[in-house]
Amino acid sequence: MSADNPVTEKEERSLNFIEQIIEEDIANGKHAGRIHTRFPPEPNGYLHIGHAKAITVNYGIAQRYQGQFNLRFDDTNPVTEEVEYVDSIRADVRWLGAEWDNECFASDYFPQLYDFAVELIKKGLAYVDDSTKEEIEAQKGNPAAPGTESPYRSRSIEENLDLFERMKNGEFPDGARVLRAKGDMSSSNMHLRDSIMYRIKHAHHHRTGDQWCIYPMYDFAHGQSDSIEGITHSLCSLEFIHHRPLYEWYIENLGIFPSRQIEFARMNVAYLITSKRKLLKLVTENHVTGWDDPRMPTISGMRRRGYPAKGIINFCERAGVAKRDNTIEYGLLEFSVREILNQTAIRAMAVLDPLKVVITNYPEGQVEQMELENNPEDPNAGNRMVPFSREIYIEQEDFMEDAPKKFFRLAPGAMVRLKGAYIIQCDAVQKDPATGQVTELHCTYFPESRSGSDTSGLKAKGVLHWVSAAQAIDGEVRMYDKLFTDPEPTNHEDRDYLEFVNPDSLKVIPNAKLEPSLAEAKVGDSFQFLRMGYFCADQDSTAEKPVFNLTVGLKDGYKP
């Protein structure tokens, strides 16, 4: 999306179809070579991964061609819109690295949009309709057969002007009348069958207050807002392709700046949903903890989970800009996130399922400081000191009493290297007499085997992470998995998408043992817990107990 955030050079690509159109426009001198794009979300919910794609495309185009980029709030429905959403959208767009040249609101254009509507009435291209919602639906019919004209379609221009002004003045109740465009009731495109332009809503607007009681519909407001702002290329998702003829009809009949709508495939990602209505249901029915739940495909949820902005942008760029809808593999998202975190995340040691190890020949009360590198991918990341003592914790899964031949971790009589410390050998196993569960290992260490100065001559095939028992801090670790068990949970005609909510999408580990440096983690800081995965410090952290979210595992078999 920007020069400091490219997809790698190996992935250099030919121009996508939008860039081809734009370069042709520039070559032909259209708009004097000026490029101006916008991102126009409705402030009725939180942004999601699909919006990230739209931001990446629109802002990326503006950047590539030294153009301008607007953030415009399409706030034409006062019933569903809130200042909270406006603020969250600003934060999300900025977090993704998109800097807008102009912040606009469709509500800023209400007077001008009203004048446009009056102009269409005067041209005999719009009329006030008293039909009910159900009657209008019946009039439109279906694509296979022509619709029927409203009985109010033949109203005179004078009567329409009077009624529309009275609608504006608040003389009629909600739903009593609408303003419709006089299109073509025989068109195969349903949007051209006398589309509704204005409806009556006596509702308080978050910016205009009670100034208006009529509000423009999306199809009328959108293209005209683009035109008012001088948007040269209105880039939107493929679902709006059937809206384009109406978009162009309004512009042509008003004789205003001809913004051009271009559609591209929406962002469909396996195991994710992007319907605001369905996401809202997940929140209101408590399937998740909120819009920013780390399992949600919202930008705020992905940020809380620890997804870096660069990872999301690279994912969107790798998904590409296509003319046809397709489903992007979830693995590509995780790959793009993991790629950035591998370069940037500080390494740390955390034991999620602790098993105590007593090093019997290590001096009691002695504590050594072991120097470990913070990030082998970043030579400037420096090192940190990690305390080592007689009692440590390792992962339960790193010990097997009856280990197979190729088990290179700890077993009776086997040796392993403790990361950044010593080689140890397991000598004895303690168990709970009642359950037979292993509770403690007794090991010996080899003083000459210290990492960085090993003169022991010993070879240990396995390397384990660990934490010192006395200095370890307790932390909560939240292990997240996909929110849905089905890659396309909304594509089942006979089943509700909520049936596919993954009951194991969150597993909480309440008392993980963490190296002491993690006590200093700030909300949003990312770490690679050695051998375990990438984790992010959560906003629920306290001074007494930090909380970490699993962002993504260390690796999987996915290859882009």
C-alpha positions in Angstrom: 0.0 0.0 0.0 3.0 2.3 0.5 6.6 2.3 -0.5 7.8 1.0 2.9 5.3 -1.8 2.9 5.7 -3.7 -0.3 4.8 -7.3 -1.1 8.3 -8.8 -1.7 10.1 -8.1 -5.0 9.7 -11.8 -6.0 5.9 -11.1 -6.0 6.1 -8.2 -8.5 3.1 -8.4 -10.7 1.6 -7.1 -13.9 -1.0 -4.3 -13.7 -4.4 -5.4 -12.5 -7.5 -4.4 -14.5 -8.2 -1.3 -12.5 -4.6 0.0 -12.9 -4.9 -0.7 -16.7 -8.0 1.4 -16.8 -6.4 4.2 -14.9 -3.2 4.2 -16.9 -5.3 4.4 -20.1 -7.3 7.3 -18.6 -4.0 9.1 -17.7 -2.6 8.4 -21.2 -5.8 9.9 -22.8 -5.5 13.0 -20.6 -8.8 12.3 -18.8 -9.4 14.6 -15.9 -6.0 16.1 -16.8 -4.4 13.0 -15.4 -5.9 13.6 -12.0 -6.6 10.5 -9.8 -8.9 10.8 -6.8 -10.3 7.8 -4.9 -12.3 7.4 -1.7 -13.3 4.9 1.0 -17.0 5.5 1.9 -18.1 3.3 4.8 -21.5 3.6 6.5 -20.9 4.3 10.2 -23.3 1.5 11.3 -20.7 -1.0 12.6 -17.1 -1.8 12.8 -14.8 -2.3 9.8 -13.9 -5.9 8.8 -11.4 -7.7 6.5 -13.5 -6.8 3.5 -13.2 -3.1 4.3 -9.4 -3.6 4.7 -9.4 -4.8 1.0 -11.4 -1.7 -0.1 -9.0 0.6 1.8 -5.9 -1.1 0.4 -7.3 -0.9 -3.2 -8.5 2.7 -3.0 -5.6 4.2 -1.0 -3.1 2.1 -2.9 -4.3 3.5 -6.2 -4.2 7.0 -4.9 -0.6 6.4 -3.7 0.6 4.7 -6.8 -0.6 7.5 -9.1 0.2 10.5 -6.8 -3.5 11.2 -6.4 -5.8 12.1 -3.5 -7.8 9.8 -1.2 -11.0 10.7 0.7 -12.4 9.1 3.8 -16.2 9.7 3.4 -18.8 8.6 5.9 -21.9 7.5 4.1 -24.2 8.6 6.9 -27.6 8.7 5.3 -29.5 6.4 7.7 -29.7 8.1 11.2 -31.4 5.0 12.7 -28.4 2.8 12.6 -25.4 5.2 12.7 -23.5 6.2 15.8 -20.5 8.5 16.6 -18.9 5.4 18.2 -18.6 3.8 14.7 -17.3 7.0 13.2 -14.5 7.1 15.7 -13.7 3.4 15.4 -13.5 3.7 11.6 -11.1 6.6 11.8 -8.9 4.6 14.1 -9.0 1.5 11.9 -8.2 3.3 8.7 -5.3 5.2 10.3 -4.0 2.0 11.9 -3.9 0.4 8.5 -1.6 3.2 7.4 -4.1 5.0 5.1 -3.8 8.8 5.5 -6.8 10.6 3.9 -6.5 13.9 2.2 -10.1 14.9 3.0 -12.6 13.7 5.6 -16.1 14.0 4.3 -19.6 13.1 5.3 -22.5 12.5 3.0 -24.6 14.5 5.4 -22.5 17.5 4.5 -24.2 17.3 1.1 -27.8 17.0 2.2 -28.7 20.6 0.9 -27.0 19.9 -2.4 -28.6 16.4 -2.7 -32.0 18.0 -2.1 -31.4 20.5 -4.8 -30.4 17.7 -7.2 -33.6 15.9 -6.4 -35.6 19.1 -7.1 -33.8 19.4 -10.4 -34.8 15.9 -11.4 -38.4 16.7 -10.5 -38.3 19.8 -12.7 -37.0 17.7 -15.6 -39.9 15.3 -15.1 -37.5 12.5 -14.0 -38.7 12.1 -10.4 -42.0 11.9 -8.6 -43.6 11.7 -5.2 -45.2 8.3 -4.6 -47.8 7.6 -1.9 -47.7 3.8 -2.5 -46.8 1.6 0.4 -43.6 -0.4 0.6 -45.5 -3.6 -0.3 -47.2 -1.9 -3.3 -43.9 -0.6 -4.6 -42.3 -4.1 -4.4 -45.3 -5.5 -6.3 -45.0 -2.7 -9.0 -41.4 -3.6 -9.6 -42.2 -7.2 -10.3 -39.3 -9.4 -11.2 -36.5 -9.4 -13.8 -38.3 -11.9 -16.1 -41.3 -9.6 -16.7 -41.9 -5.8 -16.9 -43.1 -4.0 -13.8 -46.2 -1.8 -13.6 -46.2 1.9 -13.2 -47.3 3.6 -10.0 -50.6 5.4 -10.2 -48.8 8.4 -8.9 -46.2 8.4 -11.7 -48.2 10.9 -13.8 -48.3 13.6 -11.1 -47.5 17.0 -12.5 -44.1 18.6 -11.9 -45.8 21.3 -9.8 -47.6 18.8 -7.5 -44.3 16.8 -7.1 -42.4 19.9 -6.2 -45.0 20.9 -3.6 -45.2 17.4 -2.1 -41.5 17.0 -1.9 -41.1 20.3 -0.1 -43.7 19.4 2.3 -42.0 16.1 2.9 -38.8 18.1 3.7 -40.9 20.3 6.1 -42.0 17.4 8.1 -45.7 17.4 7.2 -46.0 13.7 6.7 -45.3 10.7 8.9 -42.7 8.1 8.3 -43.4 5.8 5.4 -46.3 8.0 4.1 -44.5 9.1 0.9 -41.2 8.5 -1.0 -39.5 10.2 -3.9 -38.8 7.9 -6.8 -36.7 8.3 -9.9 -38.7 8.0 -13.2 -36.7 5.2 -14.7 -37.8 2.3 -16.9 -40.3 -0.1 -15.4 -39.6 -2.6 -18.2 -35.8 -2.7 -17.6 -34.2 -6.0 -16.8 -32.2 -4.2 -14.2 -34.4 -3.9 -11.2 -32.5 -0.9 -9.9 -33.7 1.1 -12.9 -37.4 0.4 -12.1 -38.2 3.7 -10.5 -35.7 3.5 -7.7 -36.5 5.2 -4.4 -34.5 8.4 -3.9 -35.8 9.8 -0.6 -37.7 8.3 2.3 -39.3 10.0 5.4 -37.5 9.3 8.7 -38.2 11.5 11.7 -35.0 10.5 13.4 -32.2 12.3 15.1 -29.0 12.4 13.0 -25.6 12.2 14.7 -24.4 15.3 12.9 -27.4 17.2 11.5 -29.6 16.7 14.5 -33.3 17.2 13.7 -32.6 19.5 10.7 -33.8 16.9 8.3 -36.7 14.4 8.3 -36.1 13.1 4.8 -33.0 11.1 3.9 -31.5 10.1 0.6 -31.1 6.4 -0.3 -27.7 5.0 -0.9 -28.1 4.8 -4.7 -29.0 8.5 -4.9 -26.5 9.8 -2.4 -23.5 7.7 -3.4 -22.8 8.8 -7.0 -23.7 12.4 -6.3 -21.3 12.5 -3.3 -18.6 11.0 -5.6 -19.3 13.7 -8.1 -19.4 16.6 -5.6 -15.9 15.5 -4.3 -14.5 15.1 -7.8 -13.9 11.4 -7.4 -12.4 10.2 -10.7 -12.6 6.4 -10.0 -15.2 5.1 -7.6 -13.8 1.7 -6.8 -16.2 -0.7 -5.0 -17.0 -4.3 -4.5 -18.7 -6.5 -7.1 -22.0 -6.6 -5.3 -22.6 -3.0 -6.7 -22.2 -3.9 -10.3 -26.0 -3.9 -10.9 -26.2 -0.5 -9.3 -23.8 1.1 -11.8 -26.4 1.8 -14.5 -28.4 3.8 -12.0 -25.2 5.5 -10.7 -24.6 6.6 -14.3 -28.2 7.5 -14.9 -28.2 10.1 -12.1 -24.9 11.6 -13.1 -26.0 11.9 -16.8 -29.4 13.4 -16.1 -28.0 15.9 -13.6 -25.1 16.8 -15.9 -22.6 16.7 -13.1 -19.0 15.6 -12.8 -18.8 12.1 -14.3 -17.2 9.9 -11.6 -16.6 6.4 -12.9 -17.7 3.3 -10.9 -15.4 0.3 -11.2 -16.2 -3.0 -9.4 -13.7 -5.6 -8.1 -14.2 -8.9 -6.4 -15.1 -8.6 -2.7 -12.9 -10.2 0.0 -14.2 -13.6 0.7 -12.0 -15.5 3.1 -12.6 -19.1 4.1 -13.9 -19.5 7.7 -14.7 -15.7 8.0 -17.9 -13.8 7.5 -18.2 -10.2 6.6 -21.9 -9.4 6.8 -22.4 -6.7 9.4 -25.8 -8.0 10.3 -24.4 -11.5 11.0 -21.4 -10.1 12.9 -23.8 -8.1 15.0 -25.7 -11.2 15.8 -22.5 -12.9 17.0 -22.0 -10.0 19.4 -25.6 -9.6 20.6 -26.1 -13.3 21.2 -22.8 -13.5 23.1 -21.0 -16.0 20.8 -18.1 -13.5 21.1 -17.2 -10.9 23.7 -17.7 -7.9 21.4 -16.8 -6.4 18.1 -13.1 -6.5 19.0 -13.1 -10.2 20.1 -9.9 -11.6 18.7 -11.9 -14.3 16.8 -13.8 -11.6 14.9 -12.8 -10.7 11.3 -13.2 -7.0 12.3 -10.1 -4.8 12.0 -10.3 -4.0 15.7 -10.6 -7.8 16.5 -7.6 -8.6 14.3 -5.6 -5.8 15.8 -6.4 -7.1 19.3 -5.4 -10.6 18.3 -2.0 -9.2 17.3 -2.3 -9.2 13.5 0.2 -6.5 12.3 -1.2 -3.9 9.9 1.5 -4.8 7.4 0.4 -8.4 7.5 -3.2 -7.5 6.7 -2.1 -5.2 3.9 0.2 -7.8 2.3 -2.6 -10.3 2.5 -4.9 -8.0 0.7 -2.3 -7.3 -2.0 -1.5 -11.0 -2.4 -5.2 -11.8 -2.7 -5.1 -9.4 -5.7 -7.7 -7.4 -7.6 -10.0 -9.6 -9.6 -13.2 -9.2 -11.6 -14.9 -12.3 -10.3 -15.6 -13.3 -6.7 -13.6 -16.2 -5.2 -12.7 -17.5 -1.8 -9.3 -16.8 -0.5 -7.6 -19.4 1.7 -7.4 -18.7 5.4 -3.8 -20.0 5.2 -2.7 -17.0 3.1 -3.9 -14.6 5.9 -2.0 -16.6 8.5 1.1 -16.8 6.2 1.1 -13.0 5.7 0.7 -12.3 9.4 3.4 -14.8 10.4 5.8 -13.4 7.8 5.7 -10.0 9.4 5.8 -11.3 13.0 8.8 -13.4 12.3 10.7 -10.3 11.3 9.4 -8.1 14.2 8.3 -10.0 17.2 10.5 -10.2 20.3 11.3 -13.8 21.4 10.4 -14.9 24.9 9.9 -18.2 26.8 6.6 -19.2 28.2 5.6 -22.6 29.5 1.9 -23.2 28.9 1.5 -26.7 30.5 4.2 -26.7 33.2 6.2 -29.7 34.5 8.7 -29.0 37.2 12.3 -30.0 36.8 14.7 -30.1 39.7 18.4 -30.0 38.7 19.8 -31.9 41.6 23.4 -31.0 41.2 22.8 -27.3 40.6 23.7 -25.2 43.7 20.7 -24.3 45.9 20.0 -20.6 46.0 22.1 -19.8 42.9 20.7 -17.7 40.1 22.5 -17.2 36.8 21.5 -14.7 34.1 21.4 -16.3 30.7 21.8 -14.0 27.6 19.3 -14.7 24.9 18.8 -12.9 21.6 15.6 -11.0 21.1 15.1 -11.7 17.5 17.5 -13.6 15.2 15.9 -12.0 12.2 16.8 -8.5 13.4 20.4 -7.9 14.4 19.4 -4.6 16.0 16.9 -6.1 18.4 19.6 -6.8 21.0 19.6 -9.4 23.8 17.9 -9.9 27.1 18.8 -11.6 30.3 16.8 -14.5 31.6 17.3 -16.0 35.1 18.2 -19.6 35.5 18.0 -21.6 38.7 17.9 -25.1 40.3 14.2 -25.5 39.7 12.7 -24.8 36.3 9.5 -25.6 34.3 9.3 -27.3 30.9 6.3 -28.3 28.9 4.5 -31.5 29.9 4.7 -32.6 26.2 8.5 -32.3 26.2 8.8 -35.4 28.4 7.8 -39.0 27.7 8.5 -41.8 30.0 8.4 -44.4 27.3 9.7 -42.4 24.4 10.0 -43.7 20.8 13.3 -43.7 19.0 12.9 -40.4 17.2 11.7 -38.5 20.3 14.5 -36.0 20.8 13.1 -34.3 23.9 13.4 -35.4 27.5 13.0 -39.0 28.7 14.6 -41.2 31.4 18.4 -41.3 30.7 18.0 -38.8 27.7 19.8 -35.5 27.3 18.4 -32.2 26.0 19.7 -28.6 25.8 17.9 -25.9 27.6 17.7 -22.9 25.3 20.5 -20.5 26.0 21.5 -22.5 29.1 22.8 -26.0 29.8 22.5 -29.6 28.7 20.6 -31.6 31.3 19.9 -35.4 31.7 16.8 -36.9 33.2 17.7 -39.2 36.1 14.5 -39.9 38.0 10.7 -39.4 37.6 8.2 -38.6 40.4 4.6 -39.5 40.0 1.3 -39.0 41.8 0.7 -42.4 43.4 -3.1 -42.1 43.0 -3.1 -41.1 39.3 0.3 -42.2 38.0 0.7 -38.7 36.5 4.3 -37.4 36.2 4.6 -34.5 38.6 8.4 -33.8 38.7 11.6 -34.7 37.1 15.0 -34.9 38.7 17.8 -34.1 36.4 21.5 -33.3 36.4 23.3 -30.6 34.5 26.7 -30.4 32.9 28.4 -27.2 34.0 30.8 -27.2 31.0 27.8 -27.2 28.6 26.7 -23.6 29.0 25.5 -22.1 25.7 28.1 -19.9 24.1 31.0 -21.5 26.1 30.3 -25.2 25.8 33.5 -27.4 26.3 31.6 -30.5 27.4 31.8 -32.3 24.1 28.2 -33.6 24.6 25.7 -33.6 21.8 22.0 -33.1 22.6 19.6 -33.3 19.6 16.7 -31.6 21.3 16.4 -28.0 22.5 13.7 -27.1 25.0 12.3 -23.8 26.2 12.0 -23.3 30.0 11.4 -20.8 32.7 13.0 -20.5 36.2 10.4 -21.6 38.7 11.3 -19.0 41.4 11.3 -16.0 39.0 8.5 -17.1 36.6 5.4 -14.9 36.5 1.9 -16.3 36.2 0.0 -15.2 33.1 -3.2 -16.0 31.3 -2.9 -17.3 27.8 -5.8 -17.4 25.4 -5.5 -19.9 22.7 -7.7 -18.9 19.7 -8.8 -21.0 16.8 -11.1 -20.3 13.9 -14.5 -19.0 14.9 -16.3 -21.4 12.5 -15.8 -25.0 11.7 -17.0 -24.7 8.1 -15.0 -22.7 5.5 -18.3 -21.2 4.2 -20.7 -21.1 7.1 -23.2 -18.8 5.4 -23.5 -20.9 2.2 -25.8 -23.6 3.5 -29.5 -23.0 2.5 -30.8 -25.5 5.0 -28.7 -24.5 8.0 -28.1 -21.4 10.1 -24.5 -20.1 10.1 -24.5 -20.1 13.9 -24.6 -23.9 13.8 -21.1 -23.8 12.6 -19.7 -21.7 15.5 -16.6 -23.5 16.8 -17.1 -24.5 20.4 -13.3 -24.8 20.8 -12.5 -21.5 19.3 -11.1 -20.3 22.6 -9.2 -22.2 25.2 -8.0 -20.3 28.3 -4.8 -21.3 30.1 -5.1 -19.5 33.4 -1.7 -20.1 34.9 1.0 -20.3 32.3 4.6 -19.7 33.5 6.3 -16.8 31.8 9.8 -15.5 31.8 9.9 -12.3 34.0 10.6 -9.9 31.1 7.0 -10.4 29.9 5.8 -8.5 33.0 6.9 -5.4 31.1 4.8 -6.1 28.0 2.5 -3.3 26.9 -0.9 -3.8 25.3 -0.4 -4.7 21.6 3.2 -5.9 22.0 3.9 -9.0 20.0 6.1 -11.9 21.0 7.2 -15.2 19.7 6.9 -17.7 22.5 9.7 -20.0 21.6 8.4 -23.2 20.0 4.8 -22.3 20.8 3.6 -19.5 18.4 3.1 -15.8 18.2 1.3 -14.0 21.0 0.1 -10.5 21.7 -0.4 -8.7 25.1 -4.1 -8.1 25.6 -5.9 -5.1 27.0 -7.2 -7.3 29.8 -3.7 -7.5 31.3 -3.1 -6.3 34.8 0.0 -5.5 36.8 -0.6 -8.8 38.7 -1.4 -10.9 35.7 -0.6 -10.3 32.1 -2.9 -11.7 29.4 -1.6 -12.9 26.1 -3.6 -13.9 23.0 -2.4 -16.5 20.5 -2.0 -14.6 17.2 -0.9 -17.4 14.9 1.1 -20.7 15.2 4.7 -20.8 14.2 4.2 -22.5 10.9 1.9 -24.8 8.9 2.0 -26.4 5.5 0.6 -23.5 3.6 2.7 -22.1 0.7 1.5 -19.0 -1.1 
